[in-house]
Amino acid sequence: MVSIKGGRKRLVTGAASAVTAGLAFGAFALSGTANGAAEAAEAARHAKPTIVLEHGAFADGSSWNGVIADLHAAGYPVVAAANPLRGPASDAAALRTVLDHVKGPKVLVGHSYGGNVISQAATDDPEVKALVYVAAFLPAPGESALELTGKYPGSTLPDALDPVTYQQADGSTATDLFIQQDKFRDQFAADVPSEQAALMAAEQRPVAQAALEEKATTAAWKTKPTWDIVTTRDLNIPAAVQRFMAKRAHAHTVEIAASHSVAVSHPHLVADVIEEAARATVR
């Protein structure tokens, strides 16, 4: 079941029809005449923004596969960035290298801990026209993912974790966090088919414990149009926490009875929300 909160908030239930604008390859276009320039300008005006996807902890870029397929079918260029999962500041710096490489307007999408990252990476970037949070954190400056998770009861993640402590090059120790593979589906992807969830468990990328404790320094959602998908059966980030953050950000909010892995279990809905953000903010 999907519910949409707020009078001005809505969900587009069908994929947007692709807008096409072909460049003329005749003599006028090739000769650089005013007609050719006008046609090129018209094509640019109708160009779709690039959708940049940032995965979260315990996942990788493949978690966006179904969403990417829908966005490609609708004519959107897409980049699924690799999130180092080391800390919001350093991960945001890595994401900014991707954003700098992608020219033109962009819609930035973050899942889970990826929300922390896009909130910092998009700050002061005029080419990022909209933010979409997918079962994600929307931290305010001074807040951490760990702090927000515990703001309301409901997360069972601590009991499912598999911490691994290791020695760093400078001699200090650090801890990476995995989800125990035999608990992964129930904890992270309860509405994903069991065989697919088993693959996700095997492919999961660990997050640094320090990354979940690091406090945000900026919040791009304060100044940019924001959409948020709230997952009401989420055992990682409780729905009450997600609602609190969405309300504070004045986000266009969609609620769905889904697990934390909503991009895998409901890719069409996630793609629809991303398209809605793109259409509403990029002209």
Disulfide bonds with the S-S distance in Angstrom:
none
